[in-house]
Amino acid sequence: MHHVLHDLITLLETGRRAVLAAVIRSSGSAPRTSGARMLVREDGSLSGSVGGGALEGACLAGARELFRDNRAWTELDFKLDGLSASEEGMICGGAVTVLLHMVEPEELDWYRTIRQEYQQGLRPLIVTLLPVENQPLKMLHLSRQKGDDIEEELRREILSTTNRASFLMHFHNRPLFVEPLVHPGVVHLAGAGHVALFTAQLAAFAGFEVVAIDDRAEFANKERFPQAREVRVIESFADCLGALGGDDYVVIVTRGHLHDRAVLAQALRTDAGYIGMIGSRRKRAAIYTALKNDGFTDADLARVYNPIGLPIGADTPEEIAISIAAELIQVRAGMGA
Protein backbone atom coordinates (compact mmCIF):
# COMPACT_ATOMS: atom_id res chain seq x y z
CA MET A 1 0.00 0.00 0.00
CA HIS A 2 2.79 2.42 0.82
CA HIS A 3 3.86 2.31 -2.85
CA VAL A 4 0.62 3.99 -3.98
CA LEU A 5 -0.34 5.90 -0.83
CA HIS A 6 1.29 9.20 -1.83
CA ASP A 7 -0.26 9.14 -5.29
CA LEU A 8 -3.67 8.36 -3.79
CA ILE A 9 -3.48 11.27 -1.34
CA THR A 10 -2.29 13.64 -4.06
CA LEU A 11 -5.30 12.66 -6.17
CA LEU A 12 -7.79 13.01 -3.31
CA GLU A 13 -6.40 16.47 -2.54
CA THR A 14 -7.58 17.59 -5.98
CA GLY A 15 -11.11 16.44 -5.18
CA ARG A 16 -10.97 13.43 -7.48
CA ARG A 17 -11.83 9.87 -6.59
CA ALA A 18 -9.90 6.68 -7.28
CA VAL A 19 -10.24 2.94 -7.34
CA LEU A 20 -7.83 0.87 -5.29
CA ALA A 21 -7.09 -2.68 -6.39
CA ALA A 22 -5.64 -5.17 -3.91
CA VAL A 23 -4.65 -8.81 -4.30
CA ILE A 24 -6.39 -10.32 -1.29
CA ARG A 25 -5.91 -13.99 -2.16
CA SER A 26 -3.35 -15.77 -4.30
CA SER A 27 -2.21 -19.34 -4.76
CA GLY A 28 0.05 -21.32 -7.06
CA SER A 29 2.32 -19.24 -9.26
CA ALA A 30 0.18 -16.13 -9.27
CA PRO A 31 2.11 -13.08 -10.50
CA ARG A 32 1.91 -11.05 -7.27
CA THR A 33 1.42 -12.18 -3.68
CA SER A 34 -1.37 -10.94 -1.43
CA GLY A 35 -1.01 -7.26 -0.66
CA ALA A 36 -0.03 -6.07 -4.12
CA ARG A 37 -1.77 -2.73 -4.76
CA MET A 38 -2.72 -0.69 -7.80
CA LEU A 39 -4.31 2.75 -8.03
CA VAL A 40 -6.65 3.45 -10.95
CA ARG A 41 -7.60 7.02 -11.84
CA GLU A 42 -10.73 7.97 -13.78
CA ASP A 43 -8.61 8.77 -16.84
CA GLY A 44 -7.33 5.16 -16.80
CA SER A 45 -3.80 5.98 -15.63
CA LEU A 46 -2.26 3.64 -13.06
CA SER A 47 0.13 3.58 -10.14
CA GLY A 48 1.46 0.33 -8.73
CA SER A 49 0.71 -3.14 -10.05
CA VAL A 50 -1.27 -6.28 -9.27
CA GLY A 51 0.49 -8.48 -11.79
CA GLY A 52 0.51 -6.97 -15.26
CA GLY A 53 -0.77 -8.37 -18.52
CA ALA A 54 -4.33 -9.59 -18.96
CA LEU A 55 -4.95 -9.67 -15.19
CA GLU A 56 -4.15 -5.98 -14.86
CA GLY A 57 -6.21 -5.20 -17.94
CA ALA A 58 -9.22 -6.94 -16.43
CA CYS A 59 -8.78 -4.94 -13.22
CA LEU A 60 -8.66 -1.72 -15.22
CA ALA A 61 -11.91 -2.70 -16.96
CA GLY A 62 -13.47 -3.51 -13.59
CA ALA A 63 -12.40 -0.14 -12.20
CA ARG A 64 -13.98 1.65 -15.15
CA GLU A 65 -17.26 -0.12 -14.39
CA LEU A 66 -17.12 1.11 -10.78
CA PHE A 67 -16.55 4.68 -11.96
CA ARG A 68 -19.36 4.42 -14.49
CA ASP A 69 -21.92 2.77 -12.20
CA ASN A 70 -20.90 4.57 -8.99
CA ARG A 71 -20.50 1.25 -7.19
CA ALA A 72 -18.45 0.94 -4.01
CA TRP A 73 -16.61 -2.33 -4.69
CA THR A 74 -16.28 -5.54 -6.64
CA GLU A 75 -14.22 -8.72 -6.41
CA LEU A 76 -12.60 -10.31 -9.44
CA ASP A 77 -11.51 -13.97 -9.43
CA PHE A 78 -8.86 -15.19 -11.85
CA LYS A 79 -7.94 -18.81 -12.51
CA LEU A 80 -4.74 -18.94 -14.51
CA ASP A 81 -4.51 -22.16 -16.47
CA GLY A 82 -1.44 -23.32 -18.35
CA LEU A 83 -2.10 -21.15 -21.40
CA SER A 84 -2.92 -17.94 -19.53
CA ALA A 85 -0.02 -18.56 -17.17
CA SER A 86 2.29 -18.83 -20.16
CA GLU A 87 0.90 -15.59 -21.56
CA GLU A 88 1.56 -13.90 -18.20
CA GLY A 89 5.14 -15.17 -18.16
CA MET A 90 4.64 -17.70 -15.35
CA ILE A 91 5.86 -21.25 -15.16
CA CYS A 92 2.52 -22.71 -14.12
CA GLY A 93 -0.96 -21.53 -13.22
CA GLY A 94 -2.46 -20.12 -10.06
CA ALA A 95 -5.49 -18.32 -8.70
CA VAL A 96 -5.92 -14.70 -7.72
CA THR A 97 -8.72 -12.69 -6.14
CA VAL A 98 -8.53 -8.92 -6.55
CA LEU A 99 -10.66 -6.52 -4.54
CA LEU A 100 -11.54 -3.24 -6.25
CA HIS A 101 -13.05 -0.49 -4.12
CA MET A 102 -13.85 3.17 -4.60
CA VAL A 103 -12.03 5.83 -2.59
CA GLU A 104 -13.79 9.19 -2.31
CA PRO A 105 -12.22 12.62 -1.61
CA GLU A 106 -14.01 12.67 1.77
CA GLU A 107 -11.64 9.93 2.94
CA LEU A 108 -8.57 12.16 2.49
CA ASP A 109 -7.93 12.77 6.21
CA TRP A 110 -8.17 9.04 6.96
CA TYR A 111 -5.44 8.24 4.44
CA ARG A 112 -3.35 11.21 5.61
CA THR A 113 -3.38 9.75 9.12
CA ILE A 114 -2.24 6.39 7.77
CA ARG A 115 0.61 8.05 5.85
CA GLN A 116 1.72 10.11 8.83
CA GLU A 117 1.97 7.04 11.06
CA TYR A 118 3.82 5.15 8.33
CA GLN A 119 6.32 7.98 7.85
CA GLN A 120 6.90 8.09 11.60
CA GLY A 121 7.75 4.39 11.60
CA LEU A 122 4.70 3.50 13.73
CA ARG A 123 3.70 0.55 11.50
CA PRO A 124 -0.05 1.16 11.15
CA LEU A 125 -2.31 -1.51 9.70
CA ILE A 126 -5.19 -1.16 7.27
CA VAL A 127 -7.96 -3.64 8.07
CA THR A 128 -10.53 -4.27 5.35
CA LEU A 129 -13.72 -5.98 6.49
CA LEU A 130 -14.66 -7.83 3.32
CA PRO A 131 -18.30 -7.71 2.27
CA VAL A 132 -20.48 -10.68 3.25
CA GLU A 133 -24.24 -11.05 2.88
CA ASN A 134 -25.77 -7.75 4.06
CA GLN A 135 -22.56 -6.40 5.59
CA PRO A 136 -20.81 -3.90 3.32
CA LEU A 137 -17.09 -3.45 2.81
CA LYS A 138 -15.56 -1.38 5.60
CA MET A 139 -12.05 0.04 6.04
CA LEU A 140 -10.54 0.32 9.52
CA HIS A 141 -7.26 1.80 10.74
CA LEU A 142 -5.35 -0.07 13.42
CA SER A 143 -2.83 2.16 15.15
CA ARG A 144 -0.24 0.54 17.38
CA GLN A 145 -0.64 3.58 19.63
CA LYS A 146 -4.37 2.90 19.87
CA GLY A 147 -6.76 5.80 19.52
CA ASP A 148 -8.41 4.10 16.54
CA ASP A 149 -11.78 2.42 15.96
CA ILE A 150 -10.67 -1.22 16.39
CA GLU A 151 -12.35 -3.17 19.17
CA GLU A 152 -9.95 -4.68 21.69
CA GLU A 153 -10.65 -8.35 20.94
CA LEU A 154 -10.03 -7.81 17.22
CA ARG A 155 -6.87 -5.80 17.99
CA ARG A 156 -5.43 -8.64 20.04
CA GLU A 157 -6.29 -11.17 17.35
CA ILE A 158 -4.61 -9.16 14.59
CA LEU A 159 -1.51 -8.22 16.57
CA SER A 160 -0.98 -11.81 17.72
CA THR A 161 0.35 -12.66 14.26
CA THR A 162 4.00 -12.02 13.44
CA ASN A 163 3.24 -11.51 9.76
CA ARG A 164 5.04 -8.60 8.13
CA ALA A 165 3.15 -9.17 4.89
CA SER A 166 -0.56 -8.79 4.19
CA PHE A 167 -2.78 -11.68 5.23
CA LEU A 168 -6.38 -12.88 5.23
CA MET A 169 -8.06 -13.93 8.49
CA HIS A 170 -11.54 -14.53 9.91
CA PHE A 171 -13.03 -12.87 12.97
CA HIS A 172 -16.47 -13.99 14.17
CA ASN A 173 -16.99 -15.55 10.72
CA ARG A 174 -16.21 -12.25 8.97
CA PRO A 175 -13.28 -12.33 6.51
CA LEU A 176 -10.73 -9.59 7.05
CA PHE A 177 -7.83 -8.51 4.89
CA VAL A 178 -5.03 -7.10 7.06
CA GLU A 179 -2.31 -4.99 5.51
CA PRO A 180 0.64 -3.90 7.69
CA LEU A 181 2.36 -0.77 6.42
CA VAL A 182 5.90 -1.73 7.34
CA HIS A 183 8.73 0.63 6.52
CA PRO A 184 10.87 -0.87 3.74
CA GLY A 185 13.96 -0.53 5.92
CA VAL A 186 17.07 1.65 5.93
CA VAL A 187 20.40 0.08 5.01
CA HIS A 188 23.32 1.84 6.71
CA LEU A 189 26.49 1.08 4.77
CA ALA A 190 29.50 1.60 7.02
CA GLY A 191 32.18 1.89 4.37
CA ALA A 192 31.74 3.12 0.80
CA GLY A 193 34.08 0.89 -1.18
CA HIS A 194 33.26 -1.44 -4.05
CA VAL A 195 31.11 -3.91 -2.11
CA ALA A 196 29.14 -1.04 -0.58
CA LEU A 197 28.69 0.56 -3.99
CA PHE A 198 27.06 -2.52 -5.51
CA THR A 199 25.12 -3.31 -2.33
CA ALA A 200 23.64 0.20 -2.39
CA GLN A 201 22.45 -0.28 -5.96
CA LEU A 202 20.80 -3.63 -5.21
CA ALA A 203 19.31 -2.55 -1.87
CA ALA A 204 17.75 0.53 -3.44
CA PHE A 205 16.44 -1.61 -6.31
CA ALA A 206 14.81 -3.90 -3.72
CA GLY A 207 13.06 -0.93 -2.11
CA PHE A 208 15.34 -0.22 0.86
CA GLU A 209 16.41 3.29 1.71
CA VAL A 210 20.19 3.63 1.69
CA VAL A 211 22.63 5.63 3.81
CA ALA A 212 26.30 5.51 2.78
CA ILE A 213 28.96 6.38 5.39
CA ASP A 214 32.72 6.76 5.01
CA ASP A 215 35.57 8.99 6.15
CA ARG A 216 36.79 9.47 2.57
CA ALA A 217 35.00 12.09 0.52
CA GLU A 218 36.29 10.58 -2.71
CA PHE A 219 34.28 7.45 -1.90
CA ALA A 220 31.30 8.85 0.00
CA ASN A 221 29.64 11.25 -2.41
CA LYS A 222 26.38 11.58 -4.32
CA GLU A 223 28.08 10.92 -7.65
CA ARG A 224 28.98 7.39 -6.53
CA PHE A 225 25.74 6.84 -4.60
CA PRO A 226 22.99 8.67 -6.50
CA GLN A 227 20.35 6.27 -5.18
CA ALA A 228 21.22 6.91 -1.50
CA ARG A 229 18.85 8.84 0.73
CA GLU A 230 21.89 10.22 2.52
CA VAL A 231 25.65 10.17 2.00
CA ARG A 232 27.73 11.10 5.03
CA VAL A 233 31.41 11.93 5.18
CA ILE A 234 32.53 11.40 8.77
CA GLU A 235 35.69 12.24 10.66
CA SER A 236 35.85 8.83 12.31
CA PHE A 237 33.96 5.53 12.38
CA ALA A 238 34.07 5.72 16.17
CA ASP A 239 30.71 7.51 16.31
CA CYS A 240 28.89 7.16 13.01
CA LEU A 241 25.55 5.41 13.59
CA GLY A 242 23.36 7.11 16.17
CA ALA A 243 20.11 5.60 17.44
CA LEU A 244 18.72 2.73 15.36
CA GLY A 245 15.56 0.63 15.50
CA GLY A 246 14.13 -2.56 14.09
CA ASP A 247 13.79 -1.16 10.57
CA ASP A 248 17.50 -0.31 10.40
CA TYR A 249 20.02 -2.66 8.74
CA VAL A 250 23.72 -2.16 9.40
CA VAL A 251 26.14 -3.46 6.76
CA ILE A 252 29.75 -3.21 7.95
CA VAL A 253 32.11 -3.14 4.98
CA THR A 254 34.85 -0.73 6.02
CA ARG A 255 38.45 -0.99 4.87
CA GLY A 256 39.96 -2.25 8.13
CA HIS A 257 39.55 -4.33 11.28
CA LEU A 258 39.67 -1.37 13.67
CA HIS A 259 36.93 0.46 11.80
CA ASP A 260 34.81 -2.70 11.67
CA ARG A 261 35.23 -3.22 15.40
CA ALA A 262 34.24 0.38 16.16
CA VAL A 263 31.11 0.21 14.01
CA LEU A 264 30.12 -3.23 15.31
CA ALA A 265 30.40 -2.06 18.92
CA GLN A 266 28.08 0.85 18.15
CA ALA A 267 25.60 -1.31 16.25
CA LEU A 268 25.35 -3.82 19.10
CA ARG A 269 24.33 -1.01 21.46
CA THR A 270 21.33 -0.24 19.26
CA ASP A 271 18.08 -2.03 18.44
CA ALA A 272 19.05 -2.48 14.78
CA GLY A 273 17.08 -5.27 13.14
CA TYR A 274 20.09 -6.53 11.20
CA ILE A 275 23.84 -6.28 11.78
CA GLY A 276 26.14 -7.84 9.20
CA MET A 277 29.93 -7.68 8.99
CA ILE A 278 32.13 -8.71 6.09
CA GLY A 279 35.33 -10.63 6.75
CA SER A 280 37.02 -13.95 7.36
CA ARG A 281 36.62 -16.25 10.37
CA ARG A 282 40.05 -15.12 11.58
CA LYS A 283 38.99 -11.48 11.45
CA ARG A 284 35.74 -12.31 13.21
CA ALA A 285 37.54 -14.18 15.99
CA ALA A 286 39.90 -11.26 16.62
CA ILE A 287 37.11 -8.69 16.70
CA TYR A 288 34.83 -10.84 18.86
CA THR A 289 37.61 -11.44 21.39
CA ALA A 290 38.26 -7.71 21.64
CA LEU A 291 34.55 -6.95 22.07
CA LYS A 292 34.17 -9.59 24.79
CA ASN A 293 37.05 -7.92 26.62
CA ASP A 294 35.00 -4.73 26.38
CA GLY A 295 32.04 -6.41 28.06
CA PHE A 296 29.95 -7.70 25.16
CA THR A 297 28.42 -11.15 25.64
CA ASP A 298 27.97 -14.19 23.42
CA ALA A 299 24.28 -13.27 23.17
CA ASP A 300 25.24 -9.84 21.86
CA LEU A 301 27.56 -11.30 19.23
CA ALA A 302 24.96 -13.88 18.18
CA ARG A 303 23.05 -10.97 16.61
CA VAL A 304 25.78 -10.50 13.99
CA TYR A 305 25.50 -12.01 10.53
CA ASN A 306 29.05 -13.11 9.76
CA PRO A 307 30.03 -14.24 7.23
CA ILE A 308 27.72 -11.62 5.78
CA GLY A 309 25.36 -12.57 2.96
CA LEU A 310 23.74 -15.80 1.88
CA PRO A 311 26.15 -18.67 1.06
CA ILE A 312 26.03 -18.62 -2.74
CA GLY A 313 29.77 -18.96 -3.41
CA ALA A 314 30.17 -15.22 -3.96
CA ASP A 315 33.67 -14.02 -4.81
CA THR A 316 33.66 -10.70 -6.68
CA PRO A 317 32.36 -7.44 -5.14
CA GLU A 318 29.29 -7.70 -7.38
CA GLU A 319 28.57 -11.27 -6.27
CA ILE A 320 29.13 -10.44 -2.60
CA ALA A 321 26.71 -7.54 -2.95
CA ILE A 322 24.11 -9.89 -4.40
CA SER A 323 24.51 -12.26 -1.44
CA ILE A 324 24.20 -9.35 1.03
CA ALA A 325 21.13 -7.90 -0.67
CA ALA A 326 19.49 -11.34 -0.71
CA GLU A 327 20.12 -11.71 3.03
CA LEU A 328 18.67 -8.26 3.72
CA ILE A 329 15.52 -9.22 1.81
CA GLN A 330 15.33 -12.53 3.68
CA VAL A 331 15.56 -10.79 7.07
CA ARG A 332 13.04 -8.13 6.07
CA ALA A 333 10.61 -10.89 5.09
CA GLY A 334 10.94 -12.39 8.56
CA MET A 335 12.86 -15.43 7.34
CA GLY A 336 16.27 -14.61 8.77
CA ALA A 337 18.18 -16.94 11.03
C-alpha positions as CSV (number, residue, x, y, z in Angstrom):
1,M,0.0,0.0,0.0
2,H,2.8,2.4,0.8
3,H,3.9,2.3,-2.9
4,V,0.6,4.0,-4.0
5,L,-0.3,5.9,-0.8
6,H,1.3,9.2,-1.8
7,D,-0.3,9.1,-5.3
8,L,-3.7,8.4,-3.8
9,I,-3.5,11.3,-1.3
10,T,-2.3,13.6,-4.1
11,L,-5.3,12.7,-6.2
12,L,-7.8,13.0,-3.3
13,E,-6.4,16.5,-2.5
14,T,-7.6,17.6,-6.0
15,G,-11.1,16.4,-5.2
16,R,-11.0,13.4,-7.5
17,R,-11.8,9.9,-6.6
18,A,-9.9,6.7,-7.3
19,V,-10.2,2.9,-7.3
20,L,-7.8,0.9,-5.3
21,A,-7.1,-2.7,-6.4
22,A,-5.6,-5.2,-3.9
23,V,-4.7,-8.8,-4.3
24,I,-6.4,-10.3,-1.3
25,R,-5.9,-14.0,-2.2
26,S,-3.3,-15.8,-4.3
27,S,-2.2,-19.3,-4.8
28,G,0.1,-21.3,-7.1
29,S,2.3,-19.2,-9.3
30,A,0.2,-16.1,-9.3
31,P,2.1,-13.1,-10.5
32,R,1.9,-11.1,-7.3
33,T,1.4,-12.2,-3.7
34,S,-1.4,-10.9,-1.4
35,G,-1.0,-7.3,-0.7
36,A,0.0,-6.1,-4.1
37,R,-1.8,-2.7,-4.8
38,M,-2.7,-0.7,-7.8
39,L,-4.3,2.8,-8.0
40,V,-6.6,3.5,-10.9
41,R,-7.6,7.0,-11.8
42,E,-10.7,8.0,-13.8
43,D,-8.6,8.8,-16.8
44,G,-7.3,5.2,-16.8
45,S,-3.8,6.0,-15.6
46,L,-2.3,3.6,-13.1
47,S,0.1,3.6,-10.1
48,G,1.5,0.3,-8.7
49,S,0.7,-3.1,-10.1
50,V,-1.3,-6.3,-9.3
51,G,0.5,-8.5,-11.8
52,G,0.5,-7.0,-15.3
53,G,-0.8,-8.4,-18.5
54,A,-4.3,-9.6,-19.0
55,L,-4.9,-9.7,-15.2
56,E,-4.2,-6.0,-14.9
57,G,-6.2,-5.2,-17.9
58,A,-9.2,-6.9,-16.4
59,C,-8.8,-4.9,-13.2
60,L,-8.7,-1.7,-15.2
61,A,-11.9,-2.7,-17.0
62,G,-13.5,-3.5,-13.6
63,A,-12.4,-0.1,-12.2
64,R,-14.0,1.6,-15.2
65,E,-17.3,-0.1,-14.4
66,L,-17.1,1.1,-10.8
67,F,-16.6,4.7,-12.0
68,R,-19.4,4.4,-14.5
69,D,-21.9,2.8,-12.2
70,N,-20.9,4.6,-9.0
71,R,-20.5,1.2,-7.2
72,A,-18.4,0.9,-4.0
73,W,-16.6,-2.3,-4.7
74,T,-16.3,-5.5,-6.6
75,E,-14.2,-8.7,-6.4
76,L,-12.6,-10.3,-9.4
77,D,-11.5,-14.0,-9.4
78,F,-8.9,-15.2,-11.9
79,K,-7.9,-18.8,-12.5
80,L,-4.7,-18.9,-14.5
81,D,-4.5,-22.2,-16.5
82,G,-1.4,-23.3,-18.3
83,L,-2.1,-21.1,-21.4
84,S,-2.9,-17.9,-19.5
85,A,0.0,-18.6,-17.2
86,S,2.3,-18.8,-20.2
87,E,0.9,-15.6,-21.6
88,E,1.6,-13.9,-18.2
89,G,5.1,-15.2,-18.2
90,M,4.6,-17.7,-15.4
91,I,5.9,-21.3,-15.2
92,C,2.5,-22.7,-14.1
93,G,-1.0,-21.5,-13.2
94,G,-2.5,-20.1,-10.1
95,A,-5.5,-18.3,-8.7
96,V,-5.9,-14.7,-7.7
97,T,-8.7,-12.7,-6.1
98,V,-8.5,-8.9,-6.6
99,L,-10.7,-6.5,-4.5
100,L,-11.5,-3.2,-6.2
101,H,-13.0,-0.5,-4.1
102,M,-13.8,3.2,-4.6
103,V,-12.0,5.8,-2.6
104,E,-13.8,9.2,-2.3
105,P,-12.2,12.6,-1.6
106,E,-14.0,12.7,1.8
107,E,-11.6,9.9,2.9
108,L,-8.6,12.2,2.5
109,D,-7.9,12.8,6.2
110,W,-8.2,9.0,7.0
111,Y,-5.4,8.2,4.4
112,R,-3.3,11.2,5.6
113,T,-3.4,9.7,9.1
114,I,-2.2,6.4,7.8
115,R,0.6,8.0,5.8
116,Q,1.7,10.1,8.8
117,E,2.0,7.0,11.1
118,Y,3.8,5.2,8.3
119,Q,6.3,8.0,7.9
120,Q,6.9,8.1,11.6
121,G,7.7,4.4,11.6
122,L,4.7,3.5,13.7
123,R,3.7,0.5,11.5
124,P,0.0,1.2,11.1
125,L,-2.3,-1.5,9.7
126,I,-5.2,-1.2,7.3
127,V,-8.0,-3.6,8.1
128,T,-10.5,-4.3,5.3
129,L,-13.7,-6.0,6.5
130,L,-14.7,-7.8,3.3
131,P,-18.3,-7.7,2.3
132,V,-20.5,-10.7,3.3
133,E,-24.2,-11.0,2.9
134,N,-25.8,-7.7,4.1
135,Q,-22.6,-6.4,5.6
136,P,-20.8,-3.9,3.3
137,L,-17.1,-3.4,2.8
138,K,-15.6,-1.4,5.6
139,M,-12.1,0.0,6.0
140,L,-10.5,0.3,9.5
141,H,-7.3,1.8,10.7
142,L,-5.3,-0.1,13.4
143,S,-2.8,2.2,15.1
144,R,-0.2,0.5,17.4
145,Q,-0.6,3.6,19.6
146,K,-4.4,2.9,19.9
147,G,-6.8,5.8,19.5
148,D,-8.4,4.1,16.5
149,D,-11.8,2.4,16.0
150,I,-10.7,-1.2,16.4
151,E,-12.3,-3.2,19.2
152,E,-9.9,-4.7,21.7
153,E,-10.7,-8.4,20.9
154,L,-10.0,-7.8,17.2
155,R,-6.9,-5.8,18.0
156,R,-5.4,-8.6,20.0
157,E,-6.3,-11.2,17.3
158,I,-4.6,-9.2,14.6
159,L,-1.5,-8.2,16.6
160,S,-1.0,-11.8,17.7
161,T,0.4,-12.7,14.3
162,T,4.0,-12.0,13.4
163,N,3.2,-11.5,9.8
164,R,5.0,-8.6,8.1
165,A,3.1,-9.2,4.9
166,S,-0.6,-8.8,4.2
167,F,-2.8,-11.7,5.2
168,L,-6.4,-12.9,5.2
169,M,-8.1,-13.9,8.5
170,H,-11.5,-14.5,9.9
171,F,-13.0,-12.9,13.0
172,H,-16.5,-14.0,14.2
173,N,-17.0,-15.5,10.7
174,R,-16.2,-12.3,9.0
175,P,-13.3,-12.3,6.5
176,L,-10.7,-9.6,7.0
177,F,-7.8,-8.5,4.9
178,V,-5.0,-7.1,7.1
179,E,-2.3,-5.0,5.5
180,P,0.6,-3.9,7.7
181,L,2.4,-0.8,6.4
182,V,5.9,-1.7,7.3
183,H,8.7,0.6,6.5
184,P,10.9,-0.9,3.7
185,G,14.0,-0.5,5.9
186,V,17.1,1.7,5.9
187,V,20.4,0.1,5.0
188,H,23.3,1.8,6.7
189,L,26.5,1.1,4.8
190,A,29.5,1.6,7.0
191,G,32.2,1.9,4.4
192,A,31.7,3.1,0.8
193,G,34.1,0.9,-1.2
194,H,33.3,-1.4,-4.1
195,V,31.1,-3.9,-2.1
196,A,29.1,-1.0,-0.6
197,L,28.7,0.6,-4.0
198,F,27.1,-2.5,-5.5
199,T,25.1,-3.3,-2.3
200,A,23.6,0.2,-2.4
201,Q,22.4,-0.3,-6.0
202,L,20.8,-3.6,-5.2
203,A,19.3,-2.6,-1.9
204,A,17.7,0.5,-3.4
205,F,16.4,-1.6,-6.3
206,A,14.8,-3.9,-3.7
207,G,13.1,-0.9,-2.1
208,F,15.3,-0.2,0.9
209,E,16.4,3.3,1.7
210,V,20.2,3.6,1.7
211,V,22.6,5.6,3.8
212,A,26.3,5.5,2.8
213,I,29.0,6.4,5.4
214,D,32.7,6.8,5.0
215,D,35.6,9.0,6.2
216,R,36.8,9.5,2.6
217,A,35.0,12.1,0.5
218,E,36.3,10.6,-2.7
219,F,34.3,7.4,-1.9
220,A,31.3,8.9,0.0
221,N,29.6,11.2,-2.4
222,K,26.4,11.6,-4.3
223,E,28.1,10.9,-7.7
224,R,29.0,7.4,-6.5
225,F,25.7,6.8,-4.6
226,P,23.0,8.7,-6.5
227,Q,20.3,6.3,-5.2
228,A,21.2,6.9,-1.5
229,R,18.8,8.8,0.7
230,E,21.9,10.2,2.5
231,V,25.7,10.2,2.0
232,R,27.7,11.1,5.0
233,V,31.4,11.9,5.2
234,I,32.5,11.4,8.8
235,E,35.7,12.2,10.7
236,S,35.8,8.8,12.3
237,F,34.0,5.5,12.4
238,A,34.1,5.7,16.2
239,D,30.7,7.5,16.3
240,C,28.9,7.2,13.0
241,L,25.6,5.4,13.6
242,G,23.4,7.1,16.2
243,A,20.1,5.6,17.4
244,L,18.7,2.7,15.4
245,G,15.6,0.6,15.5
246,G,14.1,-2.6,14.1
247,D,13.8,-1.2,10.6
248,D,17.5,-0.3,10.4
249,Y,20.0,-2.7,8.7
250,V,23.7,-2.2,9.4
251,V,26.1,-3.5,6.8
252,I,29.8,-3.2,7.9
253,V,32.1,-3.1,5.0
254,T,34.9,-0.7,6.0
255,R,38.4,-1.0,4.9
256,G,40.0,-2.3,8.1
257,H,39.6,-4.3,11.3
258,L,39.7,-1.4,13.7
259,H,36.9,0.5,11.8
260,D,34.8,-2.7,11.7
261,R,35.2,-3.2,15.4
262,A,34.2,0.4,16.2
263,V,31.1,0.2,14.0
264,L,30.1,-3.2,15.3
265,A,30.4,-2.1,18.9
266,Q,28.1,0.8,18.1
267,A,25.6,-1.3,16.3
268,L,25.4,-3.8,19.1
269,R,24.3,-1.0,21.5
270,T,21.3,-0.2,19.3
271,D,18.1,-2.0,18.4
272,A,19.0,-2.5,14.8
273,G,17.1,-5.3,13.1
274,Y,20.1,-6.5,11.2
275,I,23.8,-6.3,11.8
276,G,26.1,-7.8,9.2
277,M,29.9,-7.7,9.0
278,I,32.1,-8.7,6.1
279,G,35.3,-10.6,6.7
280,S,37.0,-14.0,7.4
281,R,36.6,-16.2,10.4
282,R,40.1,-15.1,11.6
283,K,39.0,-11.5,11.5
284,R,35.7,-12.3,13.2
285,A,37.5,-14.2,16.0
286,A,39.9,-11.3,16.6
287,I,37.1,-8.7,16.7
288,Y,34.8,-10.8,18.9
289,T,37.6,-11.4,21.4
290,A,38.3,-7.7,21.6
291,L,34.6,-6.9,22.1
292,K,34.2,-9.6,24.8
293,N,37.0,-7.9,26.6
294,D,35.0,-4.7,26.4
295,G,32.0,-6.4,28.1
296,F,30.0,-7.7,25.2
297,T,28.4,-11.1,25.6
298,D,28.0,-14.2,23.4
299,A,24.3,-13.3,23.2
300,D,25.2,-9.8,21.9
301,L,27.6,-11.3,19.2
302,A,25.0,-13.9,18.2
303,R,23.1,-11.0,16.6
304,V,25.8,-10.5,14.0
305,Y,25.5,-12.0,10.5
306,N,29.0,-13.1,9.8
307,P,30.0,-14.2,7.2
308,I,27.7,-11.6,5.8
309,G,25.4,-12.6,3.0
310,L,23.7,-15.8,1.9
311,P,26.2,-18.7,1.1
312,I,26.0,-18.6,-2.7
313,G,29.8,-19.0,-3.4
314,A,30.2,-15.2,-4.0
315,D,33.7,-14.0,-4.8
316,T,33.7,-10.7,-6.7
317,P,32.4,-7.4,-5.1
318,E,29.3,-7.7,-7.4
319,E,28.6,-11.3,-6.3
320,I,29.1,-10.4,-2.6
321,A,26.7,-7.5,-3.0
322,I,24.1,-9.9,-4.4
323,S,24.5,-12.3,-1.4
324,I,24.2,-9.4,1.0
325,A,21.1,-7.9,-0.7
326,A,19.5,-11.3,-0.7
327,E,20.1,-11.7,3.0
328,L,18.7,-8.3,3.7
329,I,15.5,-9.2,1.8
330,Q,15.3,-12.5,3.7
331,V,15.6,-10.8,7.1
332,R,13.0,-8.1,6.1
333,A,10.6,-10.9,5.1
334,G,10.9,-12.4,8.6
335,M,12.9,-15.4,7.3
336,G,16.3,-14.6,8.8
337,A,18.2,-16.9,11.0
